[in-house]
Amino acid sequence: MKKITIITILSLVLFSCGGKKKTDGIALANEVCECKQKLHGLSSSAPETKKLRLECSKIQGENWGKIIRDKEQEDAFNKRVNECTVEMIRNMSN
């Protein structure tokens, strides 16, 4: 009976550890882009601008921490953030 209990417990632990969902670098980058897009149109001297910039930096750092050491997701994250930055610069010049 003890063997069955031990095997059952070990099986549950093994199954609960498996199947970790892979983090999506593009989705995380989109969160950063959405935050930064809120800055568009705000005056650089507005008090909420500084707060929002800090919030966006925090989100970017946290999201980067979720994908670090996953080269494929790091590249996807960086590519999307760069695309977003280019889009915002284009919108500013229009």
N, CA, C and O of each residue as an XYZ file, in Angstrom:
376
protein
N       0.822     -1.196      0.000
C       0.000      0.000      0.000
C       0.867      1.261      0.000
O       0.545      2.248     -0.662
N       1.986      1.212      0.763
C       2.870      2.368      0.815
C       3.470      2.668     -0.551
O       3.642      3.829     -0.923
N       3.791      1.602     -1.303
C       4.382      1.801     -2.631
C       3.414      2.521     -3.561
O       3.820      3.397     -4.324
N       2.158      2.161     -3.502
C       1.146      2.798     -4.357
C       0.986      4.260     -3.984
O       0.865      5.113     -4.864
N       0.983      4.562     -2.696
C       0.854      5.944     -2.234
C       2.051      6.780     -2.690
O       1.883      7.904     -3.164
N       3.244      6.235     -2.548
C       4.457      6.954     -2.948
C       4.458      7.180     -4.458
O       4.789      8.273     -4.918
N       4.095      6.168     -5.224
C       4.054      6.297     -6.680
C       3.011      7.335     -7.094
O       3.244      8.125     -8.009
N       1.877      7.332     -6.428
C       0.824      8.301     -6.735
C       1.296      9.719     -6.454
O       1.093     10.615     -7.272
N       1.917      9.925     -5.317
C       2.406     11.251     -4.950
C       3.484     11.713     -5.923
O       3.454     12.857     -6.377
N       4.424     10.848     -6.246
C       5.477     11.205     -7.193
C       4.902     11.512     -8.578
O       5.375     12.420     -9.261
N       3.900     10.768     -8.983
C       3.256     11.019    -10.277
C       2.589     12.384    -10.304
O       2.705     13.115    -11.288
N       1.887     12.732     -9.222
C       1.234     14.039     -9.147
C       2.246     15.171     -9.207
O       2.026     16.171     -9.890
N       3.344     15.017     -8.500
C       4.396     16.037     -8.508
C       4.979     16.162     -9.908
O       5.190     17.270    -10.401
N       5.238     15.030    -10.547
C       5.811     15.046    -11.889
C       4.868     15.718    -12.881
O       5.316     16.534    -13.686
N       3.600     15.402    -12.846
C       2.636     16.000    -13.767
C       2.429     17.484    -13.501
O       2.198     18.248    -14.438
N       2.505     17.896    -12.269
C       2.311     19.315    -11.962
C       3.508     20.147    -12.410
O       3.359     21.344    -12.657
N       4.679     19.551    -12.519
C       5.868     20.281    -12.962
C       5.948     20.395    -14.477
O       6.558     21.332    -14.991
N       5.366     19.492    -15.176
C       5.449     19.468    -16.635
C       4.453     20.400    -17.280
O       3.557     20.931    -16.624
N       4.622     20.592    -18.571
C       3.674     21.371    -19.349
C       3.738     22.865    -19.129
O       2.725     23.551    -19.266
N       4.895     23.382    -18.794
C       5.018     24.820    -18.587
C       4.792     25.543    -19.908
O       5.406     25.212    -20.922
N       3.921     26.512    -19.886
C       3.573     27.276    -21.076
C       4.731     28.202    -21.447
O       5.275     28.908    -20.598
N       5.095     28.186    -22.722
C       6.177     29.027    -23.198
C       5.700     30.481    -23.282
O       4.592     30.756    -23.743
N       6.535     31.386    -22.837
C       6.204     32.805    -22.829
C       6.356     33.373    -24.238
O       7.307     33.042    -24.945
N       5.426     34.220    -24.640
C       5.407     34.805    -25.971
C       6.043     36.191    -25.942
O       5.484     37.128    -25.371
N       7.212     36.313    -26.560
C       7.941     37.575    -26.580
C       7.195     38.686    -27.297
O       7.277     39.846    -26.893
N       6.470     38.348    -28.354
C       5.733     39.368    -29.106
C       4.595     39.930    -28.265
O       4.367     41.140    -28.256
N       3.887     39.068    -27.564
C       2.784     39.535    -26.715
C       3.312     40.440    -25.606
O       2.699     41.458    -25.286
N       4.441     40.071    -25.025
C       5.033     40.898    -23.974
C       5.496     42.243    -24.529
O       5.353     43.273    -23.870
N       6.051     42.230    -25.742
C       6.478     43.482    -26.372
C       5.274     44.361    -26.692
O       5.351     45.585    -26.589
N       4.172     43.744    -27.078
C       2.958     44.517    -27.370
C       2.446     45.243    -26.128
O       1.912     46.347    -26.231
N       2.607     44.626    -24.956
C       2.224     45.299    -23.707
C       3.053     46.572    -23.515
O       2.536     47.617    -23.121
N       4.339     46.456    -23.802
C       5.233     47.607    -23.682
C       4.823     48.684    -24.686
O       4.769     49.867    -24.349
N       4.535     48.268    -25.915
C       4.151     49.221    -26.961
C       2.854     49.936    -26.605
O       2.741     51.147    -26.799
N       1.891     49.208    -26.094
C       0.619     49.824    -25.704
C       0.837     50.887    -24.631
O       0.224     51.955    -24.662
N       1.711     50.580    -23.693
C       2.006     51.543    -22.636
C       2.662     52.788    -23.228
O       2.274     53.911    -22.907
N       3.649     52.588    -24.086
C       4.369     53.721    -24.673
C       3.479     54.551    -25.582
O       3.678     55.759    -25.707
N       2.502     53.920    -26.217
C       1.605     54.669    -27.095
C       0.717     55.623    -26.303
O       0.230     56.614    -26.846
N       0.508     55.332    -25.038
C      -0.266     56.236    -24.182
C       0.471     57.564    -23.994
O      -0.146     58.590    -23.708
N       1.783     57.533    -24.156
C       2.591     58.749    -24.014
C       2.414     59.692    -25.198
O       2.645     60.896    -25.082
N       2.006     59.143    -26.332
C       1.852     59.955    -27.548
C       0.836     61.065    -27.315
O      -0.295     60.810    -26.901
N       1.242     62.267    -27.580
C       0.357     63.405    -27.438
C       0.418     64.082    -26.079
O      -0.140     65.164    -25.900
N       1.097     63.452    -25.111
C       1.230     64.085    -23.799
C       2.411     65.053    -23.817
O       3.427     64.795    -24.462
N       2.269     66.133    -23.125
C       3.350     67.099    -22.989
C       4.466     66.480    -22.150
O       4.202     65.805    -21.156
N       5.697     66.713    -22.553
C       6.819     66.137    -21.799
C       6.923     66.712    -20.391
O       7.556     66.117    -19.520
N       6.300     67.873    -20.168
C       6.351     68.487    -18.841
C       5.138     68.120    -17.975
O       5.064     68.500    -16.806
N       4.207     67.392    -18.548
C       3.020     67.008    -17.777
C       3.407     66.033    -16.670
O       4.209     65.129    -16.905
N       2.855     66.196    -15.468
C       3.228     65.324    -14.353
C       2.926     63.852    -14.602
O       3.663     62.982    -14.139
N       1.855     63.569    -15.326
C       1.516     62.160    -15.573
C       2.470     61.515    -16.575
O       2.572     60.289    -16.632
N       3.167     62.327    -17.363
C       4.105     61.793    -18.352
C       5.253     61.055    -17.673
O       5.603     59.943    -18.069
N       5.830     61.668    -16.663
C       6.951     61.034    -15.958
C       6.492     59.728    -15.309
O       7.191     58.717    -15.378
N       5.337     59.752    -14.690
C       4.795     58.557    -14.042
C       4.563     57.441    -15.070
O       4.884     56.281    -14.813
N       4.012     57.794    -16.218
C       3.740     56.811    -17.257
C       5.030     56.264    -17.853
O       5.121     55.073    -18.150
N       6.032     57.132    -18.031
C       7.333     56.647    -18.526
C       7.943     55.623    -17.575
O       8.472     54.598    -18.007
N       7.864     55.908    -16.290
C       8.392     54.963    -15.297
C       7.617     53.646    -15.330
O       8.202     52.568    -15.223
N       6.309     53.747    -15.478
C       5.478     52.546    -15.551
C       5.850     51.710    -16.776
O       5.961     50.488    -16.687
N       6.042     52.372    -17.914
C       6.409     51.658    -19.136
C       7.781     50.997    -19.003
O       7.979     49.873    -19.462
N       8.710     51.687    -18.383
C      10.041     51.109    -18.150
C       9.956     49.890    -17.243
O      10.645     48.892    -17.457
N       9.108     49.982    -16.234
C       8.924     48.869    -15.320
C       8.336     47.663    -16.055
O       8.801     46.537    -15.880
N       7.322     47.902    -16.870
C       6.701     46.818    -17.644
C       7.730     46.188    -18.579
O       7.803     44.965    -18.694
N       8.526     47.030    -19.250
C       9.525     46.509    -20.171
C      10.546     45.643    -19.434
O      10.909     44.570    -19.915
N      11.004     46.097    -18.280
C      11.965     45.318    -17.498
C      11.385     44.006    -16.995
O      12.040     42.965    -17.063
N      10.163     44.054    -16.494
C       9.515     42.835    -16.002
C       9.291     41.841    -17.141
O       9.531     40.643    -16.988
N       8.829     42.352    -18.281
C       8.568     41.460    -19.403
C       9.853     40.870    -19.965
O       9.881     39.710    -20.375
N      10.912     41.666    -19.984
C      12.200     41.143    -20.439
C      12.659     40.015    -19.504
O      13.213     39.013    -19.956
N      12.428     40.184    -18.220
C      12.809     39.162    -17.249
C      12.081     37.844    -17.468
O      12.587     36.788    -17.088
N      10.918     37.892    -18.066
C      10.141     36.671    -18.318
C      10.687     35.857    -19.489
O      10.411     34.662    -19.590
N      11.447     36.483    -20.364
C      11.936     35.769    -21.552
C      13.450     35.632    -21.595
O      13.990     35.019    -22.516
N      14.128     36.187    -20.624
C      15.590     36.161    -20.637
C      16.069     34.706    -20.721
O      15.496     33.805    -20.107
N      17.113     34.514    -21.483
C      17.722     33.210    -21.750
C      16.925     32.360    -22.743
O      17.204     31.172    -22.906
N      15.948     32.957    -23.399
C      15.231     32.288    -24.488
C      15.484     33.133    -25.734
O      14.729     34.056    -26.041
N      16.553     32.803    -26.440
C      17.043     33.626    -27.550
C      15.945     33.917    -28.573
O      15.837     35.044    -29.057
N      15.147     32.932    -28.900
C      14.085     33.120    -29.897
C      13.081     34.175    -29.436
O      12.684     35.038    -30.218
N      12.673     34.107    -28.177
C      11.704     35.061    -27.645
C      12.334     36.435    -27.410
O      11.670     37.460    -27.570
N      13.605     36.455    -27.033
C      14.311     37.735    -26.889
C      14.345     38.475    -28.224
O      14.077     39.674    -28.292
N      14.681     37.729    -29.295
C      14.743     38.344    -30.624
C      13.371     38.856    -31.060
O      13.262     39.950    -31.613
N      12.322     38.066    -30.811
C      10.963     38.473    -31.178
C      10.550     39.721    -30.392
O       9.950     40.643    -30.943
N      10.878     39.736    -29.106
C      10.560     40.874    -28.237
C      11.245     42.137    -28.754
O      10.604     43.170    -28.945
N      12.556     42.041    -28.977
C      13.328     43.202    -29.441
C      12.840     43.705    -30.797
O      12.734     44.912    -31.016
N      12.545     42.777    -31.702
C      12.069     43.165    -33.025
C      10.757     43.939    -32.921
O      10.595     44.978    -33.559
N       9.825     43.433    -32.118
C       8.516     44.086    -32.003
C       8.630     45.446    -31.314
O       7.971     46.400    -31.728
N       9.454     45.551    -30.274
C       9.636     46.846    -29.598
C      10.256     47.850    -30.564
O       9.857     49.015    -30.579
N      11.225     47.420    -31.370
C      11.834     48.315    -32.355
C      10.825     48.758    -33.406
O      10.795     49.929    -33.782
N       9.995     47.827    -33.885
C       8.959     48.182    -34.856
C       7.995     49.213    -34.266
O       7.603     50.172    -34.930
N       7.634     48.996    -33.038
C       6.719     49.898    -32.339
C       7.335     51.295    -32.225
O       6.658     52.300    -32.443
N       8.598     51.346    -31.889
C       9.289     52.632    -31.760
C       9.309     53.366    -33.096
O       9.066     54.572    -33.147
N       9.599     52.645    -34.176
C       9.619     53.250    -35.509
C       8.226     53.775    -35.867
O       8.098     54.869    -36.417
N       7.189     53.003    -35.560
C       5.817     53.434    -35.832
C       5.488     54.727    -35.085
O       4.871     55.632    -35.647
N       5.896     54.809    -33.830
C       5.617     56.003    -33.037
C       6.360     57.218    -33.582
O       5.814     58.321    -33.603
N       7.596     57.022    -34.021
C       8.369     58.129    -34.588
C       7.715     58.606    -35.874
O       7.619     59.810    -36.109
N       7.269     57.686    -36.699
C       6.572     58.069    -37.944
C       5.317     58.865    -37.630
O       5.035     59.869    -38.284
N       4.563     58.422    -36.631
C       3.329     59.114    -36.258
C       3.598     60.507    -35.713
O       2.783     61.412    -35.891
N       4.729     60.687    -35.054
C       5.083     61.995    -34.505
C       5.421     62.984    -35.626
O       5.162     64.182    -35.509
N       5.998     62.472    -36.705
C       6.411     63.364    -37.789
C       5.269     63.699    -38.728
O       5.414     64.558    -39.599
N       4.136     63.033    -38.565
C       2.956     63.320    -39.414
C       2.086     64.368    -38.818
O       1.061     64.725    -39.399
